[in-house]
Amino acid sequence: MKNKFLRFFKKYHSILSFVVVLPLILFSISGIILNHRELFSSIDLSRSWMPANYKFNNWNNAAVKGSVEIGKDSALIFGNVGVYLATENYSKFENYNAGFAEGTDNHKIYDLIKTSDHSWYAGTLFGIFYFNPNKKAWEEIELPVHHKRITSLVEKDQVLHIFTRSELFKMPLGTTQLTEFKLPKPTDFENKVGLFKTLWIIHSGEIFGTVGKLVVDLTGIIFIIISFTGVFFFTFRKYFKTGKFAISREKRVVYKKTNMRWHNQIGLYTAIILIITTATGIFLRPPLLIPIANKYIGKIKYTILDTPNPWFDRIRAVLYDDQLQRWVFATSEGFYFSDNDFASDLQPYPYQPPVSVMGVNVLKNSGKGTYLVGSFSGIYRWFPDQYAAQDYLTGEMYQPAAGMTSPFGNAAVAGYLVNGFGQEFWFDYSGGAFPVATQLQFAEMPAEITSEKISLWNVALEFHVGRMYEVFMGPFYILVVPISGLIVLFLIGSGVYLWFKMYWVRKKNKS
């Protein structure tokens, strides 16, 4: 029976290694890049090298998130292509990205506002920028935080409210004087965090800050070394025994032993961290994402999650309802409001609209106490005080589904805008621009914008989450991450077992 187990693990350790070796190397390289977005933010790749669905067409791929009206027939549109001035009813476009650093990632705009003093501010992936009209260029306003990703810009009482994913800064118009405002906690705050978020930062190593990320980077390098030494072992005889790469028997023995020593010892001594990194990764993509998407656990002590800030990495979009004098927050844990300008704890809405686990992409006023909420679950007109939500595209009232559901809907809403003539358009992540309740089509994408490149970080993301394999696997690409992860877990476990049975036991018996 023991020999049977030994033969089984030895056979399938070899076979499955070749099945997963290329995806594992790509996961490792892409993971290292993903861990250092700002470092790689200036590096872009041509979209012509990418599959067709990654190329810009009809304002897809989140090219447009929204717009700010400048005049009756002119507006600033913004999104993943940066900022463009659209004139003549969106028929002409002028590049307004001067001042941003080089690289597509530095042009990702999450919000843009024209304030009452006619100033423009842009909230980007890496901070807040003011448009200098004299230089016709954007200038950065330094934020005193490490994570500078802006989620929303809101003007109230001549003060610009700047929201990151965790903080609120207030800046009086006409100045660059920032004051951090401590937001009160939500009334349902239990000092817990989403299981998805916990697994995410464990997988990236960010749970222990920069040191943790470097440890996970090293884990990626270890995976690469183990992959190459494993392949080298099984191709050794073929290429080094005969032919132009042939070497002496003595050298073959030395090379083989050295290779296996590296493979076994590195894999053995790092098995725990390899298992943790792999196991957490497979739950960050469907289908294993679905059962954990709405689960919450206590914060892990002595990590970056263990913070007194109740809004840490929770804020996704914010608006101010002038008619109700109400702040509305879209967060990773649901929607909240404040009717007294943050004088007391924020209240959760009793009735919540459907939102994808990927987060809110659209949050707009749509009449008194009514809001448009768009995400990869669709776009809805939300009536919070009436405990109702209506599909904005079909007109059907929303009925919550029972049990576990997919985090994605029929419409992956990435953006929404209304032009100067009151015509509405929504932007599907894959399909691009579509009109709402009209046959009018949005303007054609000019060549200057369709030729925009894709960031190295985004290419790495597509490999890391498995979407790049959709080209030849179709919808089954979604299984790449969980199946690869399970195979890697088997390889780690079987590798430890084989080392124990074939090396440690043999060495112990000899002694």
C-alpha positions as CSV (number, residue, x, y, z in Angstrom):
1,M,0.0,0.0,0.0
2,K,2.9,2.4,0.9
3,N,4.5,1.8,-2.5
4,K,1.2,2.3,-4.2
5,F,0.8,5.8,-2.6
6,L,4.4,6.6,-3.5
7,R,4.0,5.6,-7.2
8,F,0.7,7.6,-7.3
9,F,2.2,10.8,-6.0
10,K,5.4,10.4,-8.0
11,K,3.4,9.9,-11.2
12,Y,1.0,12.7,-10.9
13,H,3.5,15.1,-9.4
14,S,5.3,14.8,-12.7
15,I,2.3,14.9,-15.0
16,L,0.5,17.8,-13.3
17,S,3.7,19.8,-13.0
18,F,3.8,20.1,-16.8
19,V,0.1,21.0,-16.9
20,V,0.5,24.0,-14.6
21,V,4.1,25.1,-15.1
22,L,3.4,27.9,-17.6
23,P,0.4,29.4,-15.8
24,L,2.3,29.2,-12.5
25,I,5.2,31.1,-13.9
26,L,2.9,33.7,-15.4
27,F,0.9,34.0,-12.1
28,S,4.2,34.6,-10.3
29,I,5.6,37.2,-12.7
30,S,2.3,39.0,-12.9
31,G,1.8,38.9,-9.2
32,I,5.1,40.7,-8.6
33,I,4.1,43.4,-11.0
34,L,0.6,43.8,-9.4
35,N,2.2,44.3,-6.0
36,H,4.0,47.5,-7.2
37,R,1.6,49.4,-9.3
38,E,3.1,52.8,-8.9
39,L,6.6,51.5,-9.6
40,F,5.4,50.1,-13.0
41,S,2.9,52.9,-13.8
42,S,5.0,54.5,-16.5
43,I,5.3,51.3,-18.5
44,D,2.7,50.7,-21.2
45,L,2.2,48.2,-24.0
46,S,0.5,48.5,-27.4
47,R,-3.1,47.3,-27.5
48,S,-2.3,45.9,-30.9
49,W,-0.5,43.1,-29.2
50,M,-3.6,42.2,-27.2
51,P,-6.6,40.1,-28.1
52,A,-9.5,42.0,-29.8
53,N,-11.5,42.5,-26.6
54,Y,-8.7,44.6,-25.1
55,K,-8.7,47.1,-27.9
56,F,-10.7,50.3,-27.6
57,N,-13.9,50.2,-29.6
58,N,-17.1,52.3,-29.0
59,W,-15.7,53.6,-25.7
60,N,-15.4,50.2,-24.1
61,N,-12.9,49.0,-21.4
62,A,-14.0,51.8,-19.0
63,A,-12.7,54.5,-21.4
64,V,-15.4,56.8,-20.0
65,K,-16.6,57.0,-16.4
66,G,-18.4,60.3,-16.6
67,S,-18.4,63.9,-17.8
68,V,-18.5,67.4,-16.6
69,E,-20.5,69.9,-18.7
70,I,-18.5,73.0,-19.7
71,G,-21.1,74.5,-22.1
72,K,-24.2,73.5,-24.0
73,D,-22.1,71.6,-26.6
74,S,-18.9,71.0,-24.7
75,A,-17.8,68.8,-21.8
76,L,-14.8,67.2,-20.2
77,I,-15.1,63.4,-20.4
78,F,-13.0,61.3,-18.1
79,G,-12.1,57.7,-17.4
80,N,-9.4,55.2,-18.3
81,V,-8.3,57.3,-21.2
82,G,-7.7,60.3,-19.0
83,V,-9.4,63.7,-19.7
84,Y,-10.6,64.9,-23.1
85,L,-12.5,68.0,-24.0
86,A,-15.5,67.1,-26.2
87,T,-16.9,69.8,-28.3
88,E,-19.6,70.2,-31.0
89,N,-21.9,67.7,-29.3
90,Y,-19.2,65.2,-28.7
91,S,-18.0,65.1,-32.3
92,K,-14.5,66.6,-31.7
93,F,-12.1,65.7,-28.9
94,E,-9.0,67.4,-27.6
95,N,-6.5,65.8,-25.3
96,Y,-6.4,67.4,-21.8
97,N,-3.9,65.1,-20.1
98,A,-0.9,67.5,-20.0
99,G,0.6,67.5,-16.6
100,F,-0.1,63.9,-15.6
101,A,2.9,61.6,-15.4
102,E,3.7,59.4,-18.4
103,G,1.9,56.0,-18.5
104,T,-1.7,55.0,-18.9
105,D,-2.1,54.2,-15.2
106,N,-1.3,57.9,-14.4
107,H,-4.2,58.9,-16.6
108,K,-6.9,56.9,-14.9
109,I,-9.5,59.4,-13.6
110,Y,-12.1,58.4,-11.0
111,D,-13.8,61.7,-10.6
112,L,-13.7,65.2,-12.1
113,I,-15.4,68.3,-10.9
114,K,-15.9,71.9,-12.0
115,T,-16.3,74.0,-8.8
116,S,-18.3,77.1,-8.4
117,D,-15.2,79.3,-8.8
118,H,-14.8,77.7,-12.3
119,S,-11.8,75.6,-11.2
120,W,-11.3,72.0,-12.4
121,Y,-10.0,69.2,-10.2
122,A,-9.3,65.6,-11.1
123,G,-9.2,62.6,-8.8
124,T,-6.9,60.0,-10.1
125,L,-5.5,56.6,-9.1
126,F,-2.5,58.4,-7.6
127,G,-3.9,61.6,-6.2
128,I,-5.7,64.9,-6.6
129,F,-4.8,67.4,-9.4
130,Y,-5.8,71.0,-10.2
131,F,-6.0,72.3,-13.8
132,N,-3.8,75.4,-14.3
133,P,-5.6,77.4,-17.1
134,N,-2.5,79.5,-17.7
135,K,-0.3,76.4,-18.4
136,K,-3.2,74.3,-19.7
137,A,-1.8,71.4,-17.6
138,W,-2.7,69.5,-14.4
139,E,-0.7,70.2,-11.2
140,E,-0.7,67.8,-8.3
141,I,-1.9,68.8,-4.9
142,E,0.0,66.7,-2.3
143,L,-2.1,64.4,-0.1
144,P,-0.6,63.5,3.2
145,V,-1.5,59.8,2.9
146,H,0.2,56.7,1.5
147,H,-2.8,55.4,-0.6
148,K,-3.9,58.4,-2.7
149,R,-6.5,56.8,-4.8
150,I,-9.4,59.3,-5.1
151,T,-13.0,58.0,-5.2
152,S,-15.1,61.2,-5.2
153,L,-14.8,65.0,-5.3
154,V,-17.8,66.9,-3.9
155,E,-18.2,70.7,-3.4
156,K,-20.3,71.9,-0.5
157,D,-20.3,75.4,1.1
158,Q,-17.3,76.6,-1.0
159,V,-15.3,73.7,0.3
160,L,-14.0,70.8,-1.9
161,H,-14.4,67.5,-0.2
162,I,-11.8,65.0,-1.3
163,F,-12.6,61.4,-0.6
164,T,-10.0,58.6,-0.8
165,R,-10.9,55.0,-0.1
166,S,-10.3,55.6,3.6
167,E,-10.3,59.4,4.3
168,L,-12.0,62.7,3.8
169,F,-9.9,65.9,3.2
170,K,-11.5,69.3,3.1
171,M,-10.0,72.1,1.0
172,P,-11.5,75.6,0.8
173,L,-11.8,76.8,-2.8
174,G,-9.1,79.0,-4.0
175,T,-6.5,77.4,-1.7
176,T,-4.5,74.2,-1.5
177,Q,-4.8,73.9,2.3
178,L,-5.9,70.4,3.1
179,T,-7.5,69.4,6.4
180,E,-8.3,65.8,7.2
181,F,-11.7,65.3,8.7
182,K,-12.4,62.3,10.9
183,L,-15.5,60.7,9.7
184,P,-17.8,59.2,12.4
185,K,-18.2,55.5,12.3
186,P,-21.3,53.8,10.9
187,T,-23.9,52.8,13.5
188,D,-23.6,49.1,12.5
189,F,-19.8,49.1,12.8
190,E,-18.7,45.9,14.4
191,N,-14.9,46.3,13.8
192,K,-15.0,43.5,11.3
193,V,-13.7,43.3,7.7
194,G,-14.9,41.4,4.6
195,L,-13.4,37.9,4.2
196,F,-12.7,38.7,0.6
197,K,-10.7,41.8,1.6
198,T,-8.8,39.8,4.2
199,L,-7.9,37.0,1.8
200,W,-6.9,39.7,-0.8
201,I,-4.3,41.4,1.4
202,I,-3.0,38.1,2.7
203,H,-2.5,37.0,-0.9
204,S,-0.7,40.2,-1.8
205,G,1.2,40.3,1.4
206,E,0.0,43.8,2.1
207,I,-1.4,42.6,5.4
208,F,2.0,43.3,6.8
209,G,2.7,46.4,4.7
210,T,5.7,46.8,2.4
211,V,7.6,44.0,4.2
212,G,4.7,41.6,3.6
213,K,4.5,42.5,-0.1
214,L,8.2,41.8,-0.5
215,V,7.8,38.4,1.1
216,V,5.1,37.6,-1.4
217,D,7.3,38.9,-4.2
218,L,10.0,36.4,-2.9
219,T,7.3,33.7,-2.9
220,G,6.7,34.4,-6.6
221,I,10.4,34.1,-7.3
222,I,10.4,30.8,-5.4
223,F,7.6,29.5,-7.5
224,I,9.6,30.4,-10.6
225,I,12.7,28.7,-9.3
226,I,10.8,25.5,-8.4
227,S,9.1,25.5,-11.8
228,F,12.3,25.8,-13.7
229,T,14.2,23.2,-11.5
230,G,11.3,20.8,-11.9
231,V,11.2,21.1,-15.6
232,F,15.0,20.8,-15.8
233,F,14.9,17.6,-13.8
234,F,12.4,15.9,-16.2
235,T,14.1,17.1,-19.4
236,F,17.7,16.5,-18.1
237,R,18.2,13.1,-19.6
238,K,16.9,14.0,-23.0
239,Y,19.1,17.0,-23.6
240,F,22.3,16.3,-21.7
241,K,22.8,12.6,-22.4
242,T,23.1,12.7,-26.2
243,G,23.4,15.3,-28.9
244,K,25.1,18.7,-28.9
245,F,24.3,19.3,-25.3
246,A,25.8,16.0,-24.1
247,I,28.0,16.1,-21.0
248,S,29.9,13.5,-19.1
249,R,28.2,11.1,-16.8
250,E,30.0,12.6,-13.7
251,K,28.7,16.1,-14.6
252,R,25.2,14.8,-15.2
253,V,25.2,13.3,-11.7
254,V,26.5,16.5,-10.1
255,Y,24.0,18.7,-12.0
256,K,21.1,16.5,-11.3
257,K,21.8,16.3,-7.6
258,T,22.4,20.1,-7.3
259,N,19.1,20.7,-9.2
260,M,17.1,18.4,-7.1
261,R,18.6,19.8,-3.9
262,W,17.5,23.3,-4.9
263,H,14.1,22.0,-5.9
264,N,13.5,20.0,-2.8
265,Q,14.9,22.2,-0.1
266,I,13.4,25.5,-1.4
267,G,10.0,23.8,-1.9
268,L,10.2,22.1,1.5
269,Y,11.3,25.1,3.6
270,T,8.8,27.5,2.0
271,A,5.9,25.1,1.7
272,I,3.7,26.9,4.3
273,I,4.0,30.3,2.6
274,L,3.5,28.7,-0.8
275,I,0.3,27.0,0.5
276,I,-1.0,30.2,2.0
277,T,-0.4,32.3,-1.1
278,T,-2.0,29.7,-3.4
279,A,-5.0,28.9,-1.1
280,T,-5.9,32.6,-0.6
281,G,-5.6,33.3,-4.4
282,I,-8.2,30.7,-5.5
283,F,-10.9,32.4,-3.5
284,L,-10.4,35.8,-5.1
285,R,-12.0,34.7,-8.4
286,P,-15.3,33.1,-9.2
287,P,-16.6,30.5,-8.6
288,L,-15.0,30.2,-5.2
289,L,-15.4,34.0,-4.7
290,I,-19.2,33.7,-4.6
291,P,-19.6,31.9,-1.2
292,I,-17.2,34.4,0.5
293,A,-18.2,37.6,-1.1
294,N,-20.6,38.7,1.7
295,K,-18.8,37.1,4.7
296,Y,-17.2,39.2,7.5
297,I,-14.6,38.2,10.1
298,G,-12.8,39.9,12.9
299,K,-9.7,42.1,12.0
300,I,-6.4,40.3,12.3
301,K,-4.4,41.9,15.1
302,Y,-1.1,43.7,14.4
303,T,-1.8,44.0,10.7
304,I,-2.8,46.9,8.5
305,L,-6.4,45.8,9.0
306,D,-6.1,46.5,12.7
307,T,-6.7,50.2,12.3
308,P,-9.0,52.5,14.4
309,N,-10.3,54.1,11.1
310,P,-13.7,52.5,10.6
311,W,-13.7,53.5,6.9
312,F,-10.4,51.9,6.1
313,D,-10.5,51.0,2.4
314,R,-14.3,51.1,2.4
315,I,-15.3,54.3,0.5
316,R,-16.2,53.7,-3.1
317,A,-18.3,56.7,-4.1
318,V,-19.9,59.7,-2.4
319,L,-22.5,62.3,-3.3
320,Y,-24.3,65.2,-1.6
321,D,-28.0,65.5,-2.1
322,D,-28.7,69.3,-2.0
323,Q,-32.5,68.8,-1.8
324,L,-32.4,66.5,1.2
325,Q,-29.2,68.0,2.6
326,R,-27.9,64.4,2.8
327,W,-24.5,62.8,2.3
328,V,-24.8,59.4,0.5
329,F,-21.9,56.9,0.8
330,A,-21.4,53.9,-1.4
331,T,-18.9,51.6,0.4
332,S,-17.6,48.0,0.1
333,E,-20.1,47.1,2.8
334,G,-23.2,48.8,1.5
335,F,-24.8,52.3,1.5
336,Y,-24.8,54.9,4.3
337,F,-26.1,58.4,4.8
338,S,-25.7,61.4,7.0
339,D,-28.5,64.0,7.4
340,N,-26.5,66.3,9.8
341,D,-23.2,66.8,8.0
342,F,-21.4,64.1,9.9
343,A,-22.4,65.4,13.4
344,S,-23.3,61.8,14.4
345,D,-22.6,58.2,13.3
346,L,-23.6,57.4,9.7
347,Q,-26.8,55.4,9.2
348,P,-27.0,52.3,6.9
349,Y,-29.9,52.4,4.4
350,P,-32.4,49.7,5.4
351,Y,-32.9,48.9,1.7
352,Q,-29.9,48.4,-0.5
353,P,-29.7,48.4,-4.3
354,P,-27.9,45.5,-6.1
355,V,-24.1,46.2,-6.5
356,S,-21.4,43.9,-7.8
357,V,-18.6,42.8,-5.4
358,M,-16.4,44.8,-7.8
359,G,-17.9,48.0,-6.4
360,V,-19.9,51.0,-7.5
361,N,-18.9,52.7,-10.7
362,V,-21.8,55.2,-11.0
363,L,-23.6,57.1,-8.2
364,K,-25.7,60.1,-9.3
365,N,-28.6,62.2,-8.1
366,S,-31.8,61.3,-10.1
367,G,-34.4,63.4,-8.5
368,K,-35.2,64.2,-4.8
369,G,-34.1,61.3,-2.7
370,T,-33.5,59.1,-5.8
371,Y,-30.2,57.9,-7.1
372,L,-28.7,56.1,-10.1
373,V,-26.4,53.3,-9.0
374,G,-24.3,51.5,-11.6
375,S,-21.9,48.6,-11.2
376,F,-21.1,45.3,-13.0
377,S,-24.5,44.1,-11.6
378,G,-26.3,46.7,-13.9
379,I,-27.6,50.2,-13.4
380,Y,-30.6,50.9,-11.2
381,R,-32.8,53.8,-10.1
382,W,-32.7,53.5,-6.4
383,F,-35.6,54.7,-4.2
384,P,-34.2,54.2,-0.7
385,D,-37.1,55.7,1.2
386,Q,-39.6,53.6,-0.8
387,Y,-37.5,50.4,-0.3
388,A,-37.3,49.8,-4.0
389,A,-35.0,49.8,-7.0
390,Q,-35.8,49.8,-10.7
391,D,-33.6,48.4,-13.5
392,Y,-32.9,51.7,-15.4
393,L,-32.5,49.9,-18.8
394,T,-35.6,47.6,-18.7
395,G,-37.9,49.5,-16.3
396,E,-38.5,46.3,-14.3
397,M,-38.5,46.5,-10.5
398,Y,-35.7,44.7,-8.8
399,Q,-36.5,41.5,-6.9
400,P,-33.6,40.2,-4.8
401,A,-32.6,36.6,-5.6
402,A,-32.5,34.0,-2.9
403,G,-29.3,32.2,-2.0
404,M,-25.9,32.7,-3.6
405,T,-25.9,34.7,-6.9
406,S,-23.3,35.7,-9.4
407,P,-21.4,39.0,-8.7
408,F,-22.0,40.0,-12.3
409,G,-25.2,41.1,-14.0
410,N,-26.3,41.4,-17.7
411,A,-24.9,44.9,-17.9
412,A,-21.3,45.6,-16.7
413,V,-21.8,49.3,-16.1
414,A,-18.5,51.2,-16.1
415,G,-19.7,54.7,-16.6
416,Y,-22.7,57.0,-17.3
417,L,-23.1,60.6,-18.6
418,V,-25.7,63.1,-19.8
419,N,-24.8,65.5,-22.6
420,G,-25.7,69.1,-22.8
421,F,-29.0,68.2,-24.6
422,G,-30.2,65.9,-21.8
423,Q,-29.4,62.7,-23.7
424,E,-28.2,59.9,-21.5
425,F,-25.6,57.2,-22.3
426,W,-24.3,54.3,-20.3
427,F,-21.0,52.5,-20.9
428,D,-20.7,48.8,-20.7
429,Y,-17.2,47.6,-19.9
430,S,-17.1,45.2,-22.9
431,G,-19.6,46.7,-25.3
432,G,-18.9,50.4,-24.8
433,A,-21.4,53.3,-25.2
434,F,-25.2,52.7,-25.4
435,P,-28.0,55.2,-25.3
436,V,-30.8,55.3,-22.7
437,A,-34.3,55.5,-24.1
438,T,-33.2,56.8,-27.5
439,Q,-31.8,55.6,-30.8
440,L,-29.1,58.2,-30.9
441,Q,-25.6,56.8,-30.9
442,F,-22.7,58.2,-29.0
443,A,-19.8,59.8,-30.9
444,E,-17.3,57.5,-32.7
445,M,-14.0,57.0,-30.9
446,P,-11.3,59.1,-32.6
447,A,-8.1,57.3,-33.7
448,E,-6.1,59.2,-31.1
449,I,-8.0,57.6,-28.3
450,T,-8.4,54.1,-29.8
451,S,-4.6,54.1,-30.1
452,E,-4.2,54.6,-26.4
453,K,-1.9,52.0,-24.9
454,I,-2.6,49.6,-22.0
455,S,-0.6,49.6,-18.8
456,L,1.8,46.8,-18.0
457,W,0.0,46.5,-14.6
458,N,-3.3,45.9,-16.4
459,V,-1.8,43.3,-18.7
460,A,-0.4,41.6,-15.6
461,L,-3.8,41.7,-14.0
462,E,-5.4,40.0,-17.0
463,F,-2.9,37.1,-16.7
464,H,-3.1,36.9,-13.0
465,V,-6.9,36.6,-12.9
466,G,-7.0,34.3,-15.9
467,R,-9.0,36.5,-18.2
468,M,-6.3,36.4,-20.9
469,Y,-7.1,32.8,-21.5
470,E,-10.7,33.6,-22.5
471,V,-9.4,34.0,-26.1
472,F,-9.0,30.2,-26.5
473,M,-11.0,28.9,-23.6
474,G,-14.2,30.9,-23.9
475,P,-16.3,31.2,-20.6
476,F,-14.3,28.3,-19.1
477,Y,-11.4,30.7,-18.5
478,I,-13.0,31.4,-15.2
479,L,-11.8,27.9,-14.0
480,V,-8.1,28.7,-14.7
481,V,-7.4,30.2,-11.3
482,P,-9.2,27.7,-9.1
483,I,-8.1,24.6,-11.1
484,S,-4.5,25.8,-11.3
485,G,-4.5,26.7,-7.6
486,L,-5.8,23.2,-6.6
487,I,-3.2,21.6,-8.8
488,V,-0.4,23.7,-7.2
489,L,-1.7,22.8,-3.8
490,F,-1.5,19.1,-4.8
491,L,2.0,19.6,-6.1
492,I,3.2,21.2,-2.9
493,G,1.6,18.5,-0.8
494,S,2.8,15.6,-2.9
495,G,6.3,17.2,-3.1
496,V,6.6,17.3,0.7
497,Y,5.3,13.7,0.8
498,L,7.8,12.5,-1.8
499,W,10.7,14.2,-0.1
500,F,9.7,12.7,3.3
501,K,9.4,9.1,1.8
502,M,12.2,9.2,-0.7
503,Y,14.9,11.2,1.0
504,W,14.3,11.8,4.7
505,V,13.3,8.3,5.5
506,R,16.1,6.8,3.4
507,K,18.6,9.1,5.0
508,K,17.3,8.2,8.5
509,N,17.5,4.5,7.7
510,K,21.1,4.8,6.5
511,S,22.1,6.5,9.7
